[in-house]
């Protein structure tokens, strides 16, 4: 089996979903903990494969969620994982989504798509020429915030199958297209009309 040159993984839990304490999600943050655990398990699995020696994993959020920090509300998490990434390193370079794409195009030997890719800073600041091939081992989640055993125990007679059935279908192309487009209900002008 050959691994594709580029894969995109979207972690499905929505932090805006309602609390479901009986199902292991007592807080809104519980969904994020579930997603974090999934990311850790994916990285652990991939780092134990033969492909690890040539792999770069880039993790970011779909948007900054207006989470104000000590610098700016537009900042978002960016993690870079690879045997060729400096360990315990925090870069202070300015990066954008263009930076991520520019790095991908460099690795894949592809031309830039637009001026934003061309002028972005690539992720080279994170990289080293002295690789460390030690595989990653995921750490367990704090069960006070999210209990994966409770959330995924289909043999429990009280397991909430209704919540599973009402969840969006994974990898549904129509859902992805719909979610990628601005919805009328979210447009400022439509919200203003409703206020009148």
C-alpha positions in Angstrom: 0.0 0.0 0.0 1.2 3.5 -0.9 0.3 6.5 1.1 -1.0 9.6 -0.9 1.4 12.6 -1.0 -1.2 14.8 0.7 -4.1 14.0 3.0 -6.6 16.3 4.7 -8.3 15.2 7.9 -11.1 17.2 9.5 -11.9 16.3 13.1 -15.7 16.2 13.4 -16.8 17.3 16.9 -18.3 20.7 17.0 -17.3 22.7 20.1 -20.6 24.5 19.8 -22.7 21.4 20.4 -24.8 21.3 23.6 -23.6 19.7 26.8 -24.4 16.0 27.1 -23.0 15.0 30.6 -24.7 11.5 30.4 -22.8 10.8 27.3 -19.4 11.9 28.5 -19.6 15.5 27.3 -20.3 17.6 30.4 -18.9 20.8 29.0 -18.6 22.5 25.6 -14.9 22.0 25.9 -15.4 18.2 26.1 -15.9 18.1 22.4 -12.5 19.8 21.9 -10.9 17.3 24.3 -12.4 14.5 22.2 -11.0 16.0 19.0 -7.6 16.5 20.7 -7.6 12.8 21.7 -8.4 11.9 18.1 -5.5 14.0 16.8 -3.1 12.4 19.4 -4.2 8.9 18.3 -3.8 9.7 14.6 -0.3 11.1 15.2 0.6 8.1 17.3 -0.6 5.7 14.6 1.2 7.5 11.8 4.5 7.9 13.7 4.6 4.1 14.1 4.4 3.5 10.4 7.3 3.3 7.8 6.0 6.5 6.3 6.9 8.5 9.4 10.5 9.1 8.1 9.1 11.2 5.3 6.1 12.8 7.0 5.0 16.3 7.9 1.8 16.8 9.8 0.4 20.3 10.0 -2.5 21.0 12.5 -4.5 24.2 12.7 -8.0 25.4 13.5 -10.5 26.2 10.8 -10.6 29.8 12.2 -9.4 31.7 15.2 -12.9 31.7 16.8 -12.2 35.2 17.9 -10.3 33.8 20.9 -8.6 36.9 22.2 -5.1 36.2 23.5 -2.4 38.6 24.7 -1.6 39.7 21.2 -4.5 39.5 18.8 -8.0 37.9 18.3 -7.0 36.8 14.8 -4.3 34.3 16.0 -4.9 30.6 15.8 -3.1 27.4 16.8 -0.5 26.0 14.4 1.3 22.8 15.2 3.9 21.2 13.0 4.9 17.5 13.6 7.6 15.6 11.9 10.9 13.9 12.5 12.4 17.0 10.9 10.7 19.5 13.2 12.7 21.2 16.0 11.6 19.7 19.4 10.0 21.9 22.0 10.3 24.9 19.7 8.0 27.9 19.5 8.5 30.0 16.3 8.0 33.7 16.5 7.7 34.2 12.7 4.4 35.4 11.2 2.5 32.6 9.5 -0.8 32.4 7.7 -2.7 29.8 5.7 -0.6 30.9 2.8 2.4 29.8 4.8 1.0 26.3 5.1 0.1 26.1 1.4 3.5 27.5 0.4 5.2 24.8 2.4 3.1 22.1 0.8 3.9 23.4 -2.7 7.6 23.4 -1.8 7.5 19.8 -0.6 5.3 18.6 -3.6 7.3 20.6 -6.1 4.2 22.6 -7.3 4.0 26.2 -8.3 2.2 28.8 -6.1 -1.5 29.3 -6.7 -1.6 33.0 -6.1 0.3 36.1 -4.7 -0.7 35.2 -1.1 1.1 31.8 -1.3 4.1 33.4 -3.1 4.6 36.2 -0.6 3.9 34.1 2.6 6.6 32.9 4.9 7.0 29.2 4.6 7.3 26.9 7.7 11.1 26.4 7.3 11.8 28.1 10.6 10.3 25.0 12.3 12.5 22.5 10.5 15.9 21.0 11.2 18.3 18.8 9.1 18.9 16.5 12.2 15.8 14.3 12.2 14.5 12.6 15.4 12.5 9.5 14.3 11.2 8.7 17.8 7.5 7.9 17.5 4.8 9.8 19.3 2.7 8.3 22.0 -0.7 9.9 22.7 -1.4 10.9 26.3 -4.8 10.0 27.9 -7.4 12.7 28.2 -8.5 14.2 31.6 -11.7 12.2 32.3 -13.1 15.1 34.4 -13.5 17.0 31.1 -14.2 14.2 28.6 -14.7 10.5 29.3 -14.1 8.5 26.0 -15.2 5.3 27.6 -18.5 6.8 28.5 -18.8 8.5 25.1 -18.1 5.4 23.1 -19.6 2.4 24.9 -22.2 1.0 22.5 -22.7 -2.0 24.8 -24.1 0.2 27.5 -27.8 -0.3 27.6 -28.2 3.5 28.0 -25.9 4.4 25.2 -27.3 7.4 23.3 -27.7 6.0 19.8 -30.1 8.9 19.0 -27.2 11.4 19.3 -25.1 9.3 17.0 -27.9 9.0 14.5 -28.5 12.7 14.5 -24.8 13.5 14.0 -23.7 14.6 10.5 -22.6 11.8 8.2 -18.8 11.6 8.0 -17.3 12.8 4.6 -20.7 13.7 3.1 -19.7 15.9 0.1 -23.0 17.8 0.1 -22.6 18.7 3.7 -19.0 19.9 3.1 -20.1 22.1 0.2 -23.0 23.5 2.2 -20.7 24.2 5.2 -18.1 25.9 3.1 -20.6 28.5 1.8 -21.8 31.4 3.7 -25.4 30.8 4.9 -28.1 33.4 4.5 -28.9 33.3 8.3 -25.3 34.3 9.0 -25.0 37.2 6.6 -24.9 40.6 8.5 -27.4 42.2 6.0 -29.9 39.4 6.6 -29.6 39.6 10.4 -30.0 43.4 10.1 -33.2 42.9 8.1 -34.7 40.7 10.8 -34.0 43.4 13.5 -36.1 45.9 11.6 
